[in-house]
């Protein structure tokens, strides 16, 4: 996989736009769930495939994270 670098800005609400070209390359679509991981000074985003986890398990995990 070739390394592609795009520049974007962090909004005042902590939001970052993932450029369209990168979303298309990864097959990411509106409404996809994304896991956010911190490794040192890097943030790693991974698209989740929730259907493979089962909706019930995901809901329980989400509730436990909110508490």
KAWO-V749732 format. One record per backbone hydrogen bond with DSSP energy under -0.5 kcal/mol. NH is the residue of the N-H (numbers start at 1). CO is the residue of the C=O. E is the energy in kcal/mol with one decimal. If there is no record, write none. Layout:
BEGIN
nh=NH co=CO e=E
nh=NH co=CO e=E
END
This chain:
BEGIN
nh=4 co=2 e=-0.5
nh=11 co=15 e=-2.7
nh=14 co=11 e=-1.9
nh=17 co=9 e=-0.6
nh=18 co=16 e=-0.5
nh=19 co=17 e=-0.7
nh=22 co=19 e=-0.6
nh=23 co=19 e=-2.3
nh=24 co=20 e=-2.8
nh=25 co=21 e=-2.1
nh=26 co=22 e=-2.2
nh=27 co=23 e=-1.1
nh=28 co=23 e=-2.2
nh=32 co=29 e=-2.2
nh=33 co=48 e=-0.5
nh=35 co=46 e=-3.3
nh=37 co=44 e=-2.5
nh=39 co=42 e=-2.4
nh=42 co=39 e=-2.0
nh=44 co=37 e=-3.3
nh=46 co=35 e=-2.1
nh=48 co=33 e=-3.1
nh=50 co=48 e=-0.8
nh=52 co=49 e=-1.5
nh=53 co=50 e=-1.3
nh=54 co=50 e=-1.4
nh=58 co=54 e=-1.9
nh=59 co=55 e=-2.5
nh=60 co=56 e=-2.0
nh=61 co=57 e=-2.3
nh=62 co=58 e=-2.7
nh=63 co=59 e=-2.4
nh=64 co=60 e=-2.2
nh=65 co=61 e=-1.7
nh=66 co=62 e=-1.6
nh=67 co=63 e=-1.5
END
